C-alpha cells in the first residue's frame, strides 16, 4: 500500500512561496504525494496579499471528496480556511477521512493581511483543535486561540497546555515571534515535550515557513513516522530551506523547497 498521500486543504499563493504551492513542493521534496482542495485564490507576492477570492464551499468539498474517494489520504494538512463555514466543512472532512490531521491555524499573512474572519477563530477553537493530530500555531495564533499571552517560551508552553486541554493530540508551539537570539519551538503532547532550538536566522526570506513546516510534518505522519520523528525531520528541512533561500522578491522572500533534490551543500 502506498504511504505518504497528503490531502492539502488550503489557499493558493500566486507567488509560490506559501499556501498550496509551498505545500505541494514540500510534500514532493520529502517523498510524499500531494493532492489539494483549494479554499481560495490569493493575489500575492513577497510584498503581500492584494486580493483574496474564496472558492465556493461546495467546490471546496467536491475537491476534497474527489481526492478521498479515489486516491485516499494518509494525512490531511489544513492551511488558510477563511471563514467559519469552511472550518466547519473541514472538520467534517477530517472526521470522514479518518486520517491524522495537521492543522496550521493560519490567521494572518506574513505581510499582515488577515486570512481568517474573526468568527472563524471560534470555529477553529471548537471544531478543528479537538480534531488535530498536530496543531502548529505561532505566538499570535496561540494568543488568539487561547486568550493567553505568548510573549515568552514559558508563555507558549502555557498556551500549549491550554490547547492540549481543548482536545489537540499534540501541539507544535512555534517561537519565531518570541524575541531573542535563539528560536525555540516546543512540541507538546500528553506524554511530555520536545524542544527544538537554534540560533535565529537573520533573513527576510521567511515567506511560507509555517505552511512548509506543517506540510513537512504531515508528510512524515503520512509516511508512518512517529510524531517526534516527523516533526524533527520537518524542522530540519525548514531550517535548511531558509538558509538556502533563493533571494527572490523585494519583500518576505520564499524558501528553497527543493534543496533535498540538489543534495546537501
N, C-alpha and C positions, 0 to 999 in steps of 0.2 A: 504494500500500500504506500502510495506517495505521501511523504510527510513534508510539511513546510508550506502548505497553502494558507495564505493570509488574505482575508477579505478586508479591504480598507474602506471605511465609510467616512468620507472627509471632503473638504473643498479643494477645488483646483487652484493652483497658483500659476498664473501665466508666466511668471518669471522663472519658474522651475526650481526655486530654492527651497520651498516649503510645501505644505499641503500634499495632495495626492502624488504630485511629481516627485517630491523628496521621498515619499513613502515607497513608491514603486522602485526607485533607484536603490533604496536601502535594502528592501526585501530581496531584490535581484542580486545585489552585490554580496549578500550573505548567503546566497544559495537557495533562497525560497522561491515561491511562486506567488506573484501579486495579482489580485483581482480587485476591482473597485466598484463602489457605488458612490457617485459624486453628488454631494449635497448642495454645492453652489459653485458658480463660476466667479472667480475674483479677477479683477483687473489690477495687477500689481507687478512691481519690480522691486529692486533693492531699496528704493526710496519710500515705498509704502503702498498701501491699498487705496486705489482711487475709485473702485466700483465693486459692488457685490450683487450678483444676480442669483437668487436662490433657485434651486431646482424644485419643481412641483413635488409635493410629498409622495404622490402616487408613483412618480418616476423614480424617486429615491428607493422606495420599497420594491418596485419592479426590478430595478438593477440588482439589488441585494438578493432577492429571491431567485432571479435567473441564475446568479452565481451559485447560490447554495443548493438549488435543485439539481444542478448539472455537475459542477466542478467540486463543490463542497469546500469546507474551510476547516483547517486545524487550529486557527486562531482568528480573532476579529480584532481590528485596530480602529479606534474612532478618533477623529480629529475635529475639525470645525463642523458644528452641527447647526448653529444659527439660531434656532428658536425652540420653544418648549415642545411643539408638536413633533419636530424632528427627533428631539431627545426621547420622547415617548415612543415613537416608532422604533428607534434604535434599541431601546430597552426590550421591546417585543422581539425584534430580530435576534438579539443576543440569546434570549430565552429559547427561541425556536431552533437556533443553530446548535446549541449545546456545546459550543467551543469556548475555550477561555478568551476573555475579552481584555485587551489592554486599552484603558480609557485615558486619553490625553485630554484633560478638560480645557480645551482651547477657548480662551476668552478674549484675548487682545493680541493683535499682530505686533511684530517687532516695531513697526513704525508708529504704533499707538492706536490703530483703528480697532474699534470694538467688533468682535466676531461672534458675540453671543448676546442675545437680548436679556434684559435684567430678569424677566420672569423665568427664563430658561435656566438660570443658576439654581433656582429651587428645584426644577425638574432634574437637573444633573445630580443634585444632592440626594433627592428622594428616589430616583429611578435608575440612575447609572452607577452611582457609587456602590450600592449594595450588589451590583452585578459585575463588579470589576475583579478580575483575577489579579490585575495590577493597575493602579491609578498613578499617573505621573504628573502631579501638579508642581508648578513653580511657586515661588513665595506669594505673589499676588493672587494666584488662583487658589492656593491653600487658604489665604485670608478670606477670600470671597466665599469659599465653600464652608468654612468652619466659624467665621466671625472672630477668629483668634489672630493675634499679631503674629507675623512671621518675619521678624527683623534679625533673628539670630538662628544659629543651628539648633539651639535648645528650643526656641520657639517652633521651628519646623518639626522637631520631634513631638512637641505637644500637639501641634495641628495634626500630625500623622497619627497619633494615638486617637484623636477625635474621629478621624476618617476611618480608621480601623473599627472603631466602635459603631460607626454608621453602616458597617457591613462590608467594606472593601476587604478582600482577602489579603492584599498586600499593597503597600504604597511606596513609591519612589519619590521622596521629597527632594526636589531639586534646589540646590543652594546658589545658583548663579546670580540671583538678585540680592543675596545677603552680602553686605560689604566685607571686604577683607582681601588679603593677598592669596588666600587659599580658597578653593571652592570645595565644599563638602556636600555630596548628595547622600542621603540616608535611605536605604532600603529597609522597610519595616514590615514585619509580619507578626502574627500572633505568637510566633516562636522566638522572636528576637530581632536583632537588626544587624545590618552590614553597612559600614560607611565606605564611600568611595571618595577619595580626597586627592587633590592635585593642585599645583600652582595655577593661579588664574592665567589664562592665555590672553595676552594683550592684543586684541584683534577686533576689527569691525565686522569680520566675516562670521557672523553667528546666526544668519537667517536660516530658519528651519531646523535649528538644533533640537527643539522639543519634538517636532514631528519625526525627525530622524531617530532620536533616541527611542521613542515609543514604538516605532516600526521595527527597529532592530530588536527590541525586547520581544515584540510579538512574533518575529521570525524565529527567535530561539525557542519560544514556547511551542510554536507550530512544529518545529523540528524535534520536539521531545526533550529539549534541555530542561534541567531543573531550574527553578526560578532564579536562584542566585547566580547560576552559571550563565543563564540567558542575559541577565542584567549586566554581569561583569563583561561579557563579550560585547554587548551593545555599547556600554560606557566607553570601552577602549576604542571601539570603532568610531564613535563620535569624536573622541579626543583627537584621533589621527586625522579624521576628515576635516576638523577645524584647522589643525596645523598645516594641512596640505591645501587649504582653500585656494582656488584658482585666481582670486583677486578681481572678480568681475563686479561691475556695477559701481555706482558712486555712493551707495548707502550701506545698509546692512547686507554684506555680500554672502553668496551661497558657500556651502561646504564642497569638498571633493568627495562625493558619494562613491565614486568608482575606484577609490585608491586600492582596495584589495586586488582588483584586476591587474593593477600595474606592479604588484609586489611591494614589499617593504623597501623603503629607501635605505 
